[in-house]
C-alpha cells in the first residue's frame, strides 16, 4: 500500500517509482541510491536483482546502520548511497510487508 500523497511529494522520483509496485524481477539498479558504479560492484558479486538486496536487508533485521556498513565495506558504496538505498528498502518494507 502506498504512503499518503503528502509523504510521496517529498520523495525523489526514483524512490517514488520503486515504491509504486512490488519488487518482482527489478534489477538492483532500480533501488534508489544505487548508482551505476555501485550496481556494477553488486552485480559482480552476484547481487543482480533488487529482491536479493532486499533479502540481505531483511537478514540484517532491517537494521539500516548495519546494512549501510555492509554496502560501504563490501561494495564501496558512499555514505549517501548507503543511506538512500537503506531508506528505500525500509520504505518498501513499510509499503509491502
C-alpha positions as CSV (number, residue, x, y, z in Angstrom):
1,X,0.0,0.0,0.0
2,X,1.4,3.4,-1.0
3,X,2.1,6.1,1.5
4,X,0.0,9.2,1.7
5,X,0.2,11.8,-1.1
6,X,1.9,14.3,1.2
7,X,4.7,11.8,2.1
8,X,5.0,10.9,-1.6
9,X,5.6,14.5,-2.6
10,X,8.8,14.6,-0.5
11,X,10.3,11.5,-2.2
12,X,12.6,11.5,-5.2
13,X,11.1,10.4,-8.4
14,X,13.3,7.3,-8.3
15,X,12.1,6.3,-4.8
16,X,8.5,7.0,-5.8
17,X,8.8,4.8,-8.8
18,X,10.4,2.0,-6.8
19,X,7.6,2.1,-4.2
20,X,4.9,2.2,-6.8
21,X,4.8,-1.6,-7.2
22,X,6.1,-4.9,-5.9
23,X,9.8,-5.6,-6.5
24,X,9.2,-8.5,-8.8
25,X,12.2,-9.1,-11.1
26,X,13.6,-5.5,-11.0
27,X,17.3,-5.1,-11.4
28,X,19.3,-3.9,-8.5
29,X,19.9,-0.5,-10.2
30,X,16.1,0.3,-9.6
31,X,16.8,0.7,-5.9
32,X,17.1,4.4,-5.0
33,X,20.6,5.2,-4.1
34,X,22.3,2.6,-6.2
35,X,24.5,4.3,-8.7
36,X,25.7,2.7,-11.9
37,X,29.1,2.1,-10.4
38,X,27.7,0.6,-7.2
39,X,25.3,-1.6,-9.3
40,X,28.3,-3.0,-11.2
41,X,30.0,-3.8,-7.9
42,X,26.9,-5.5,-6.6
43,X,26.2,-7.5,-9.9
44,X,29.9,-8.6,-10.0
45,X,29.4,-10.2,-6.6
46,X,26.0,-11.9,-7.6
47,X,23.5,-9.3,-6.4
48,X,21.8,-8.5,-9.6
49,X,18.2,-8.2,-8.5
50,X,16.5,-5.8,-6.1
51,X,14.9,-8.7,-4.3
52,X,18.4,-10.2,-3.5
53,X,19.4,-6.8,-1.9
54,X,16.1,-6.7,-0.1
55,X,16.8,-10.2,1.2
56,X,20.1,-9.1,2.7
57,X,18.4,-6.1,4.3
58,X,15.8,-8.5,5.8
59,X,18.5,-10.9,7.0
60,X,20.0,-7.9,8.9
61,X,16.6,-7.5,10.6
62,X,16.0,-4.2,8.7
63,X,18.9,-2.6,10.7
64,X,19.8,0.3,8.5
65,X,23.1,1.1,10.1
66,X,24.3,-2.5,9.7
67,X,23.1,-2.6,6.1
68,X,24.8,0.7,5.3
69,X,28.1,-0.5,6.8
70,X,27.8,-3.7,4.7
71,X,27.3,-1.8,1.5
72,X,30.2,0.6,2.2
73,X,32.6,-2.1,3.3
74,X,31.8,-4.9,0.8
75,X,30.8,-2.9,-2.3
76,X,32.4,0.5,-2.0
77,X,29.1,2.5,-1.6
78,X,29.4,6.1,-0.5
79,X,27.6,7.1,2.7
80,X,25.0,8.8,0.7
81,X,24.3,5.8,-1.5
82,X,24.2,3.5,1.6
83,X,21.7,5.8,3.4
84,X,19.5,6.3,0.3
85,X,19.3,2.6,-0.5
86,X,18.6,1.5,3.1
87,X,15.9,4.2,3.3
88,X,14.4,2.9,0.0
89,X,14.3,-0.7,1.2
90,X,12.9,0.4,4.6
91,X,10.1,2.3,2.9
92,X,9.4,-0.6,0.5
93,X,9.0,-2.9,3.5
94,X,6.6,-0.4,5.2
95,X,4.5,-0.4,2.0
96,X,4.5,-4.1,1.1
97,X,5.3,-6.2,4.1
